């Protein structure tokens, strides 16, 4: 088992990474605030791992809340189911919420923990690659609004993150690829050596090779922990973690939550960010294509929805959380391995990026 630390002073917490650690009850129990525990999961994950978590929490006063599965349920109505479960079981301020599931479960359970009785403890137990390398770490919690993704929420850190790599054996291939979008992101924004490692090991990752998975997860979490430790509430540096997300969130909102997986939308958005960085002359076309080729090898889309016009993107991007004083800020690449947050770009370059022929670009790369 590997252990990393998210260094936030008195709110620091560990990230445990290993195979089979969900069977180690002491890991969960050492981070409980009291005897009461609420396990929040969904109807897909519950049949697979809920009983295992319940056994690890034997002796505790536990209740399980099983939510419907899918991004389309990341809303106020579903959030109320968590509060209903807590109140019906008469859980108090010493309860601990355990988020057992992917990014949707983690975001909603964390937001519920931030709100219930003005804040109770919670633990992240992510079950998808995307949630293991990204959403479970850093304390971003929230729900979607019809006009924008993750527009209602709170920064609220967990007590611990437990990452069991064995749960990925039940993950559908499409979900695995979606998680790789976030893994590739770390190489592009802050770790060029990791980008090279991914190019050598992407096939092993897609084949769920255990050693490769552990290393990819550990390096991704370590990168995120470093950034969050410097800028917990995204007042500056942390925004680089959103490479591709402004374009990607526009895709998710326009297409309807759940039509595109988050990682798929981020991959297409990353392709657009790579293209725009090249158009600005910050990276070469060869470097752009290097990033696109890796996304394609990971089984990810680099072509935005063909029925999304530039005006559609601009409409949704106007309510992005990185917009300040009416100015759109984007995360782009000054060079491979170095991301920047900027609002200093010619509008015609953004328009050219939105109108680019990504299908032709993918064809040129042999797809």
C-alpha positions, 0 to 999 in steps of 0.5 A, spaced: 500 500 500 502 506 498 500 512 502 500 520 500 498 526 504 494 532 501 498 537 505 493 542 508 495 544 515 490 541 520 485 539 514 491 534 511 489 527 510 492 521 507 490 517 500 491 510 501 492 506 494 493 499 494 490 492 491 484 489 496 485 495 501 477 495 502 478 489 506 482 492 511 477 495 516 482 499 520 483 503 514 476 506 514 475 505 522 481 510 524 478 516 520 470 515 523 468 521 527 463 516 531 459 510 531 454 513 526 456 512 519 452 513 512 454 509 506 452 513 500 453 509 493 449 508 487 445 502 484 450 500 480 456 500 485 452 497 491 451 490 488 458 489 487 461 493 494 456 495 499 456 489 503 464 489 503 464 496 506 458 494 511 462 488 513 468 493 514 464 497 518 461 492 523 460 494 530 458 501 527 451 504 527 450 504 519 445 506 514 446 505 506 443 510 501 443 507 494 442 513 489 440 512 482 446 512 477 448 517 472 450 524 471 443 526 470 441 525 477 447 529 480 441 534 482 438 537 488 432 532 488 437 526 488 441 530 494 435 530 498 435 522 498 442 523 502 439 528 507 432 523 508 437 517 509 441 521 515 435 524 518 430 518 518 436 514 521 437 520 526 444 521 525 448 527 529 454 531 528 458 525 529 456 521 523 461 520 518 459 519 510 462 514 506 462 516 499 462 509 495 462 510 488 465 514 482 465 522 481 458 523 481 457 519 488 463 523 491 461 530 489 454 529 492 456 525 498 461 530 499 456 536 498 451 533 503 457 532 508 458 540 507 451 541 508 448 536 513 448 540 520 453 545 517 458 540 516 460 532 518 466 528 516 466 524 510 471 519 507 472 518 499 472 511 497 472 512 489 470 506 484 472 509 477 479 511 475 476 518 474 474 519 481 481 515 483 485 520 480 481 526 480 475 528 483 476 524 490 482 528 491 482 536 493 475 537 496 471 539 490 463 537 491 457 539 488 451 538 483 449 540 476 445 546 474 441 545 468 445 551 465 452 549 468 456 543 470 458 543 478 455 550 479 452 549 486 457 546 491 462 547 496 470 546 497 470 541 503 475 536 504 475 529 506 478 525 512 481 520 507 481 517 500 481 509 500 483 507 493 483 500 491 485 498 485 482 491 484 475 495 483 477 497 476 476 490 474 469 491 474 469 497 470 467 498 463 472 499 458 469 506 456 469 508 463 476 506 464 478 510 458 474 516 461 479 516 467 485 516 462 483 523 460 484 525 467 491 521 467 493 524 461 491 531 463 497 531 469 502 529 464 500 535 459 500 540 464 505 539 469 509 532 468 512 531 461 516 525 464 509 522 466 507 524 459 512 520 456 511 514 461 504 514 459 506 513 452 510 507 453 504 504 458 498 506 455 496 499 452 498 496 459 493 501 463 487 499 458 489 492 459 488 493 467 496 491 468 496 492 476 503 495 477 502 500 471 495 502 474 498 503 481 504 507 478 499 512 474 494 513 480 500 514 485 503 519 480 496 523 478 494 523 485 501 526 487 500 531 482 493 533 484 495 533 491 501 538 490 497 543 486 491 543 491 496 544 497 498 550 494 491 553 492 486 549 495 480 554 493 482 555 486 484 562 487 490 561 482 494 555 480 489 550 481 485 552 475 490 548 471 487 542 473 481 544 468 485 543 462 480 541 457 474 542 462 471 549 459 470 546 453 468 539 456 463 542 460 460 546 455 459 539 451 456 536 457 451 541 458 449 542 451 448 534 450 445 533 456 448 530 462 450 523 461 450 523 454 458 524 454 462 521 460 465 527 463 472 524 461 470 523 454 468 531 454 474 533 457 478 529 452 475 532 446 476 539 450 483 537 451 484 536 444 481 543 443 485 546 448 491 543 444 489 546 438 488 553 440 495 552 444 498 551 437 494 556 434 497 561 439 504 559 437 505 556 444 506 549 442 508 546 435 503 542 431 507 536 432 506 537 440 499 538 439 499 531 435 503 528 440 497 529 445 492 528 440 495 521 439 495 519 446 488 521 447 486 516 441 490 511 443 487 511 450 480 510 446 478 517 447 474 522 442 478 528 440 472 530 435 467 535 439 459 533 437 458 535 430 452 538 431 455 543 436 456 550 433 461 555 435 455 559 438 453 553 442 460 553 445 460 560 447 453 560 450 455 555 455 462 557 456 460 564 458 457 561 465 464 557 466 466 558 473 473 561 471 469 567 468 471 573 472 469 580 470 466 578 464 472 575 461 473 568 459 479 565 462 482 558 459 487 553 461 492 552 455 499 549 454 505 554 454 509 548 452 508 541 453 508 539 461 506 547 463 499 549 463 497 557 464 490 560 465 489 566 461 484 571 458 489 574 453 488 571 447 485 574 440 478 572 439 479 570 432 484 564 435 478 562 439 473 562 434 478 558 429 479 553 434 471 552 435 470 552 427 476 547 426 475 540 423 477 535 428 475 529 424 480 531 419 485 532 424 483 525 427 484 522 420 491 525 419 493 521 425 491 515 422 484 514 425 
